[in-house]
């Protein structure tokens, strides 16, 4: 199992339409990418989030499946769409028990 967690702070321009489109990308990734065990985009409810208001939490069968996801059309398009709205980002990639 391999985990990929992305915490993000967005610009003020990220409104309801933006978040709906990101959810659509998340659903598309689940449909199109193999080896994805969990893929969730959601609001961060932690009171100690340091401004990281949202996160992608994903689990892959292996690091190789994660690597395939990274270059998939769905993920590449999602990153291109989200990029102009991201103010700060922090990423964790690593194995899990």
Steps between C-alpha positions, in 0.01 A plus 500: 500500500625848410360831629488837322372794705486855365404789729408827331419861572306666220471858379180696558403429137425135585121498532220244479549439126869428557430249777229327295744456211767359733245248633424400140872443440519286816214280375667473160827389660318223686344384173804525275806423712587144595628406842323780686358370827388838636481846346339781697502877458351688793507793738744487789308521827807524725527815708880476465505481119743793462287629212494173305125503444465190280677172427516211262543175690571200283617143538646289221572130480868576442745779424492387135121562488561843654758573230250402228238727659745793497518494119138403432295744289249548784769599751695717255181690410402534867838649589486743208152613602583539870843660462391863459286472815765348730670743734697245704543126479659222709533141378564170675583188299594178672432141582256391764445185701 
